[in-house]
Amino acid sequence: MDEFNLEMAEWRKATASADVGQCVEVATNMPGIVAVRDSKDPNGPALVFTPQEWKAFLHGAGRGEFDL
């Protein structure tokens, strides 16, 4: 598996999440990757996607593909 240097990542979370600490953060400022991490564990692992994979995920989430 490839290793990515996320030191320059600019992490952000949804404004709707407030400050309850139960959310994910996303970094989209790095060329060729989108990184996602758990806001409760900022030094923990991050998932890394291509921009195309991230776009497909957002599209599916918006259409309810992951709803229970």
C-alpha positions as a LaTeX table, in Angstrom:
\begin{tabular}{lrrr}
\hline
Residue & $x$ (\AA) & $y$ (\AA) & $z$ (\AA) \\
\hline
Met1 & 0.00 & 0.00 & 0.00 \\
Asp2 & 1.24 & 3.48 & $-0.80$ \\
Glu3 & 2.21 & 5.84 & 2.00 \\
Phe4 & 1.10 & 9.46 & 1.73 \\
Asn5 & 2.61 & 12.46 & 3.47 \\
Leu6 & $-0.36$ & 14.23 & 5.02 \\
Glu7 & 1.64 & 16.87 & 6.90 \\
Met8 & 0.40 & 19.57 & 4.51 \\
Ala9 & $-3.22$ & 18.44 & 4.70 \\
Glu10 & $-5.71$ & 21.18 & 5.49 \\
Trp11 & $-8.37$ & 19.30 & 7.44 \\
Arg12 & $-11.97$ & 20.52 & 7.64 \\
Lys13 & $-15.24$ & 19.17 & 8.92 \\
Ala14 & $-18.86$ & 19.95 & 8.20 \\
Thr15 & $-20.13$ & 23.08 & 9.89 \\
Ala16 & $-23.24$ & 21.10 & 10.89 \\
Ser17 & $-21.09$ & 18.88 & 13.11 \\
Ala18 & $-20.62$ & 21.71 & 15.65 \\
Asp19 & $-18.09$ & 20.84 & 18.35 \\
Val20 & $-19.46$ & 17.52 & 19.55 \\
Gly21 & $-16.41$ & 15.60 & 18.30 \\
Gln22 & $-18.37$ & 12.90 & 16.51 \\
Cys23 & $-17.43$ & 13.52 & 12.90 \\
Val24 & $-14.93$ & 12.96 & 10.16 \\
Glu25 & $-12.55$ & 15.48 & 8.66 \\
Val26 & $-11.58$ & 15.70 & 5.01 \\
Ala27 & $-8.55$ & 17.23 & 3.29 \\
Thr28 & $-8.92$ & 18.08 & $-0.40$ \\
Asn29 & $-5.98$ & 20.45 & $-0.84$ \\
Met30 & $-3.42$ & 17.87 & $-1.99$ \\
Pro31 & $-2.98$ & 17.02 & $-5.65$ \\
Gly32 & $-4.35$ & 13.65 & $-6.66$ \\
Ile33 & $-5.73$ & 12.55 & $-3.28$ \\
Val34 & $-8.57$ & 13.18 & $-0.85$ \\
Ala35 & $-7.87$ & 12.15 & 2.74 \\
Val36 & $-10.46$ & 11.36 & 5.42 \\
Arg37 & $-9.86$ & 10.87 & 9.15 \\
Asp38 & $-11.72$ & 10.54 & 12.44 \\
Ser39 & $-11.84$ & 13.91 & 14.19 \\
Lys40 & $-11.53$ & 12.19 & 17.59 \\
Asp41 & $-8.17$ & 10.68 & 16.57 \\
Pro42 & $-6.35$ & 13.29 & 14.47 \\
Asn43 & $-3.04$ & 11.45 & 14.80 \\
Gly44 & $-4.57$ & 8.13 & 13.83 \\
Pro45 & $-4.88$ & 6.61 & 10.37 \\
Ala46 & $-6.48$ & 8.35 & 7.42 \\
Leu47 & $-8.28$ & 6.85 & 4.47 \\
Val48 & $-6.97$ & 8.09 & 1.12 \\
Phe49 & $-9.03$ & 8.22 & $-2.07$ \\
Thr50 & $-8.56$ & 9.48 & $-5.59$ \\
Pro51 & $-10.68$ & 12.53 & $-6.40$ \\
Gln52 & $-12.78$ & 10.32 & $-8.69$ \\
Glu53 & $-13.43$ & 7.80 & $-5.89$ \\
Trp54 & $-14.39$ & 10.61 & $-3.50$ \\
Lys55 & $-16.74$ & 12.14 & $-6.06$ \\
Ala56 & $-18.40$ & 8.73 & $-6.60$ \\
Phe57 & $-18.81$ & 8.29 & $-2.82$ \\
Leu58 & $-20.39$ & 11.74 & $-2.41$ \\
His59 & $-22.70$ & 11.06 & $-5.35$ \\
Gly60 & $-23.80$ & 7.73 & $-3.85$ \\
Ala61 & $-24.27$ & 9.24 & $-0.38$ \\
Gly62 & $-26.37$ & 12.03 & $-1.84$ \\
Arg63 & $-28.57$ & 9.48 & $-3.60$ \\
Gly64 & $-29.04$ & 7.46 & $-0.40$ \\
Glu65 & $-27.06$ & 4.39 & $-1.54$ \\
Phe66 & $-25.64$ & 3.90 & 1.96 \\
Asp67 & $-28.83$ & 4.50 & 3.95 \\
Leu68 & $-29.96$ & 1.62 & 6.13 \\
\hline
\end{tabular}
